Amino acid sequence: IQQVFKQLFYMINAVTLNNLLLRKDVCSWSMGMQLRFNVSQLEEWLHGKNLQQSGAAQTLEPLIQAAQLLQLKKKTSEDAEAICSLCTSLTTQQIVKILNLYTPVNEFEERVTVAFIRNIQKQLQERNDPPQLLLDFKHTFPVLFPFNPSSITMDSIHLPASLNLDFLNKV
């Protein structure tokens, strides 16, 4: 059950983050607030179902960071440093794309300046990020089956002759 929810939450993360990276209309402060609220609801649900050890919440980390990125101030070099230290699960390309798509919804917000984005790129240039922008939502985690040893010993097993396993010898 834990592995199923980890996979499901990864797919939620990938599809949502990919939509965020491709749609200008959802890159705003208010959408960052809504995303963060929705993700916290998912985290609370996991906690309520005692699934916090499943790794499902960790798969949502890029989405959480993208929501926080939308909510942070984006003006000074201190803001740039805060973004760089906060967004460790997002690639440089994803951070820059979100900042480029950021759209103010009201008069209190401003567009992200080109100088600010260049400052972010300069600070993140030493990162060794993969070149892909979008997440692979078809990625599947390996299924792990726990080993449960049997109480039956090998010398107590009887193999019927009809199986044609004559090459097996009891030791």
N, C-alpha and C positions, 0 to 999 in steps of 0.2 A: 504494500500500500504506500509506504514511504517513497519507494522508487517511482511509482506512478505519479504521485503528486509532485515530486521533483521534476519529472519530465513535463508535466502539465504546466507548472509554474514557469519553467524555462521557455516553453512555447508562448505563454502569455507575455513574458518579458520580451522575447524576440520580436513578436508581431507588433507589440505596442511601441517598442523602441524604433523599429523600422518605420512605422507610420509617423512617428515623431520626426525622424530624420528625412522623411520625404514630403511632409506637408507643412507649409508655412503657416497655415491657419491654426495649427495646434501648438506652435512655439511661442507661448506667451506666459507671463507671470501667473495669470489666473489658471491656465491649464496646468502649470507646474504645481499649483496648490491642489487642484483637483486630482492630479495623478498621485501626489504624495498621500492624499487622504485615501484614495482607492487602494493603494499599495498597503497602507497601514491597516485597512480593513482586512485585506488578504492575510497579513501577518497575524492579526488578532484571531482570525479564523483558524490558522495553523496552530496557534497556541491553544485555542479552545479545543481542538481535536487532538492535542498532544502530539503534533507532528513537527515540532520545532527542530528535532534532531535529524529530520529527513534530508536537509540540505535544500529544501524548496525555497526557503527565505533567502538563502545566499544567491540563488539564481536570479532573484529580483534586484540585486545590487546595482547593475547598470541603469535600470529604470529609476531606482531611487535617486541615484546620482544625477541623472538627467533632469529629474523633477527639481532637485535642489539647485542645479545649474540655472534653470529657468527662474528660480526665485531669488538668486543672489544678485547683489549689486554688481554692475559691470562697467565701472568707470576708471578707478584708480589702479595703480600697480599693485597695491595691497589686495585689491579685489582679484586681480589676476593671479597673485600668489595663492590666495584662498581657493580659487577655482582649481588651480593646478594640484594643490595638496588634497583637495576633496575628491576630485574626479579620477580616481585610480582605476576604476573598472571600465572607464570609457577610453577609447583610443583618441589620440590627438585629432585625427580626422573627424571623429564623431563630435568632439567638443567644438571644433571650428565650425562644423556644419550647423550645429544647433545655434551657435552664436550668430552665424550668418542669416539663419532663418528666423531669428528672434524678431517678433513683431509686437510693438507696443499696442495695447488695447485701449488705454486711456491717456489723457494729457499729462499724467504724472510720470509716465514711463518715457524713456528715450531709446532710440535704436542703438545698437552696439556699434561703436566706432571702428573703423578699419585699423586705426592705431592700436586699439585695445586687443583686437584679434591678432594682430602681428606680435604684440607683446606676449600673448598666450602661446603662439606658435614658437617664439624664440625661447620661452621658458621650458617648453615641452620637446624641443628638438632632440634632446639626448635620449628620450624614450625610444625603446625598440618595439614599437607597436606593429601589429600586422597591418597590411595595406588595405584591408577590406573596410568598407563603410558600414554595410548592413550586416546584421547577425543572420546566421544560417538557422532559420526556424525549423529546418528538417533534421537538425543535429539530434542524435539520440545518445543518451547515456548508456553505458553498458549495464546489463542486468546482472545483479549479483545474487547468487543463491547461497544462503548460509550452509555450511557443512554441519550436518547432524549425524554423528556416528551411530551406527546400528548396534543394538545389543546382541544381535545374532552373530555367532562366530562362524567363520568360513568352514570349519570342519563339521559343522552340524547341517550344512546345506546338502541336499540330495539333488543331483542333476539327472533328470530323466534321459534315458537312452534315445528317445525320439528327437532330442535336440541335436544329435550328432556332434557332440562336443567331446569326442574321444581323446582329442589332443590335450585336454586339461587333465592334470594329475594332482591329486591331493598330496600335500607335503607334510 
